[in-house]
Amino acid sequence: MGAVSRRTTRPAKHAASCPCGLPEPYERCCGRCHSGQVAAPTAETLMRSRYSAFVKGDAAYLLRTWHPRTRPERLDLDPGMRWTGLDVLGTSDGSAFHSTGTVTFRASYRGGSLHERSRFERVGGAWAYVDGEFLDE
């Protein structure tokens, strides 16, 4: 069993900050994953980059980082959805030394929030989203 951490991030005030809530500008944070410049080094980083992809409407990145075993054929994102913040509530495993990991988070959107425990596995050395379990608020 790996270490469990709790890290809460709020949407940054600066317009150029990353949607995932970390203080780096998008281009130096999740944007690097989205463009293919770097692969997410941890399950948490992948989860954050996937959240940012939902914010940015990047369905191609979401599909590319979905485990082939559970990936849908296509993904239709709601253009009216407005994501407003991300809280990482805990992680288990998911580092460079692991082949699996979980990330528990709350993603807020206009009108509500989504509380999920997501599972990740390495595929060909890269982290991939497997599936998630919705948790009660």
C-alpha positions in Angstrom: 0.0 0.0 0.0 1.3 3.4 -0.9 1.3 6.7 0.8 -1.9 8.7 1.0 -1.8 12.4 0.6 -4.4 15.2 0.7 -3.7 18.2 -1.4 -6.4 20.8 -2.0 -6.0 23.3 -4.8 -8.3 26.1 -5.7 -8.6 27.7 -9.1 -5.8 30.2 -9.5 -6.8 33.8 -9.7 -4.5 34.6 -12.6 -6.1 34.0 -16.0 -3.0 32.2 -17.3 -2.8 29.7 -14.5 -3.6 26.1 -15.1 -7.2 24.9 -14.7 -6.0 22.0 -12.5 -5.4 24.5 -9.7 -1.7 24.4 -9.6 0.1 27.8 -9.8 2.0 27.1 -13.0 0.7 28.6 -16.2 -1.3 26.2 -18.3 1.4 26.0 -21.0 4.0 24.8 -18.4 1.6 22.6 -16.5 -1.1 20.5 -18.1 -0.6 22.1 -21.5 2.6 20.2 -21.9 0.8 16.9 -21.4 -2.0 17.9 -23.8 0.5 18.9 -26.5 2.4 15.6 -26.1 5.6 17.4 -25.0 5.7 15.2 -21.8 3.8 12.3 -20.4 2.3 12.5 -16.9 4.9 11.2 -14.5 2.3 10.2 -11.8 -1.3 9.1 -11.6 -2.2 12.4 -9.9 -0.6 14.4 -12.7 -2.6 12.4 -15.2 -5.8 13.0 -13.3 -5.0 16.8 -13.1 -4.3 16.9 -16.8 -7.5 15.0 -17.6 -9.5 17.5 -15.5 -7.8 20.3 -17.5 -8.7 18.6 -20.7 -12.4 18.5 -19.6 -12.1 22.3 -18.9 -10.5 22.9 -22.3 -12.8 20.5 -24.2 -9.9 18.3 -25.4 -11.7 15.0 -26.0 -8.8 13.7 -28.1 -6.4 13.9 -25.0 -9.1 12.3 -22.8 -9.4 9.3 -25.2 -5.6 9.1 -25.7 -5.0 8.8 -21.9 -7.9 6.3 -21.4 -6.9 2.7 -20.8 -7.6 0.7 -24.0 -9.5 -1.9 -22.0 -12.1 0.6 -20.8 -11.9 3.4 -23.4 -15.1 4.3 -25.2 -15.1 4.6 -29.0 -15.9 8.3 -28.8 -16.5 11.0 -26.3 -19.0 13.8 -26.6 -18.3 16.6 -24.2 -21.0 19.1 -23.2 -19.8 22.5 -24.5 -22.1 24.2 -21.9 -20.3 22.5 -19.0 -18.3 25.0 -16.9 -15.8 23.4 -14.5 -14.9 25.7 -11.7 -12.3 23.9 -9.5 -10.5 20.8 -8.5 -9.7 19.4 -5.0 -7.4 16.4 -4.8 -8.5 14.6 -1.7 -6.1 11.7 -1.6 -3.8 9.5 -3.6 -2.6 5.9 -3.2 0.4 4.6 -5.1 0.6 6.0 -8.6 4.2 7.2 -8.5 7.1 6.3 -10.8 7.6 3.2 -8.6 4.1 1.8 -9.1 2.1 0.2 -11.9 -1.3 1.2 -10.4 -2.7 4.1 -8.4 -5.8 5.8 -7.3 -6.7 9.4 -6.9 -9.7 10.7 -5.0 -10.9 14.1 -5.9 -13.8 16.5 -6.1 -14.3 18.4 -9.3 -16.6 21.4 -9.0 -18.8 22.7 -11.8 -21.4 25.5 -12.1 -24.3 24.0 -10.1 -22.6 21.1 -8.3 -19.6 18.8 -7.9 -18.4 15.4 -8.8 -16.7 13.3 -6.1 -14.8 10.3 -7.5 -12.1 7.8 -6.8 -10.3 7.1 -10.1 -8.1 4.1 -10.9 -5.0 4.3 -13.1 -2.7 1.8 -14.6 0.5 2.0 -16.6 0.2 1.0 -20.3 3.4 0.7 -22.2 5.1 2.8 -19.4 2.5 5.6 -19.5 -0.2 6.3 -17.0 -3.8 5.6 -18.2 -7.2 6.2 -16.7 -9.0 2.9 -16.1 -12.3 3.9 -14.5 -13.8 5.7 -11.5 -16.2 5.1 -8.7 -18.5 8.0 -7.8 -18.6 8.7 -4.1 -21.4 10.1 -2.0 -21.0 13.6 -0.9 
